[in-house]
Amino acid sequence: MQIILNNKKNNLDNSPSFEGEIDPTQRAWIEVSGKAIEANVRQLISKLKNNCEFMAVVKADGYGHDAKVVSESAIKGGASQLGVATLKEGIKLRSFGINVPILVLGNLYAKKDLLTCFRNDLMPTVSTIRECLICNNIGKSNDLKFSIHLKVDTGMSRLGFDCIQFVQQFDNIKSLENIAIKGIYSHLACADEDNALNPKSRTQLQRKKFLELLNLINIDKKKNIKIHLANSAGMILGKDFHFDMVRVGLSMYGYEPVVKINEQSFLKPALFLKAKVTFVRTIEKGIGVSYGNKFVCDRKTKLAVLSIGYADGIIRNLSGKISLIYNKKLYPQVGSITMDQMMVDITDSDDIKVGSTMLLLGYQGKEAISPIDWADKCNSIPWEILCSFKNRLPRVQVD
Ligand SMILES: *Cc1c(COP(=O)(O)O)cnc(C)c1O
């Protein structure tokens, strides 16, 4: 957990350190429901093809939720592998004692990094022969096999072997004795597009390309090489996209990657962003609020000041566009969001006071606000909203 405890006993000025005594829910914080993550993983797994494994993607500190809580909950829910973006993220998970296979989704090109990867029992994503040879050498000098996943590019144009080269080089790679190929995978670029189920869509073409490539190479069935393609949006497209494993991020956190109208989601958001009211004031009609006075009230207005702002990762472009929930009712945020604070119009409330907790993201009663709503309002995507929250917001596990 991100709760900071200051263990420094010998402060130079001998002043006592109070940092550890600050209640993490005193100002603004993120509550994370491990149970929601666990339930989402279970639900998602129930929709998978038989024997298909679930890799929980926990990069970027578990999409801002706290990678430790997310990883442990996902494993409880049935995830058998984890995916991270960087070497450091993987090492951190190992330091928590997590022992399932972990795939580094980013590219490690330096020998030193690949060696660190090996020593921490992490699997690199390999996209070139050069890296295969480095991995093989590392395996050889340790008298072991270095477990890796090979990646092919089927249309994302990011990481991965070029398809034709991969087919030509696969037998060579297979012959390297000190690497163990644990997976062959590719990544979808457009799986969240409306037409993804159309046989001519880019997503279907990517799948076809991937299948063709798999047909052209000679995979030893006994080696248990996991074939994988789908992210959250790809998984929803159906069992044709599941292969031996899916790599799921967004859905596991409780959000549909594709917004389905009139359909109740079986997923539960795991993140609740909350902030306390630190000050209340009433202003007369015609008075402006916040920097630039861009909002001018048209009635006598009661304002709540919340101690949360863009330095916590609340995108300033959302100023005046969002609402907050208190006691199952919505209240509009008004004026520019400032670095550390924001104002909320609470004129219609008689129960909000200093010390009240307002909900920015999450659900309460019938009211729900999701990162998808925020993303729509500021030309972003829910993924970006979730990983914009800063470390200044403590993460608190609630169950
Ligand atoms: C981030 C990532 C995922 C997960 O994507 P979601 O859309 O959040 O499910 C899967 N695969 C790769 C390679 C990724 O980088």
The ligand as an SDF file (V2000), in Angstrom:
LIG
                    3D

 15 15  0  0  0  0  0  0  0  0999 V2000
   -1.7060   -2.9310  -22.0090 C   0  0  0  0  0  0  0  0  0  0  0  0
   -1.6930   -4.1500  -22.8170 C   0  0  0  0  0  0  0  0  0  0  0  0
   -2.7440   -5.0810  -22.7160 C   0  0  0  0  0  0  0  0  0  0  0  0
   -4.0150   -4.8240  -21.9230 C   0  0  0  0  0  0  0  0  0  0  0  0
   -4.8550   -3.9420  -22.6140 O   0  0  0  0  0  0  0  0  0  0  0  0
   -6.3530   -3.6080  -22.1250 P   0  0  0  0  0  0  0  0  0  0  0  0
   -6.9460   -2.9080  -23.2690 O   0  0  0  0  0  0  0  0  0  0  0  0
   -6.2350   -2.7180  -20.9310 O   0  0  0  0  0  0  0  0  0  0  0  0
   -7.0140   -4.8950  -21.8070 O   0  0  0  0  0  0  0  0  0  0  0  0
   -2.6100   -6.2680  -23.4280 C   0  0  0  0  0  0  0  0  0  0  0  0
   -1.5170   -6.5040  -24.1860 N   0  0  0  0  0  0  0  0  0  0  0  0
   -0.5110   -5.6300  -24.3140 C   0  0  0  0  0  0  0  0  0  0  0  0
    0.6570   -5.9570  -25.1710 C   0  0  0  0  0  0  0  0  0  0  0  0
   -0.5740   -4.4180  -23.6490 C   0  0  0  0  0  0  0  0  0  0  0  0
    0.4260   -3.5400  -23.7860 O   0  0  0  0  0  0  0  0  0  0  0  0
  1  2  1  0
  2  3  1  0
  2 14  2  0
  3  4  1  0
  3 10  2  0
  4  5  1  0
  5  6  1  0
  6  7  2  0
  6  8  1  0
  6  9  1  0
 10 11  1  0
 11 12  2  0
 12 13  1  0
 12 14  1  0
 14 15  1  0
M  END
$$$$
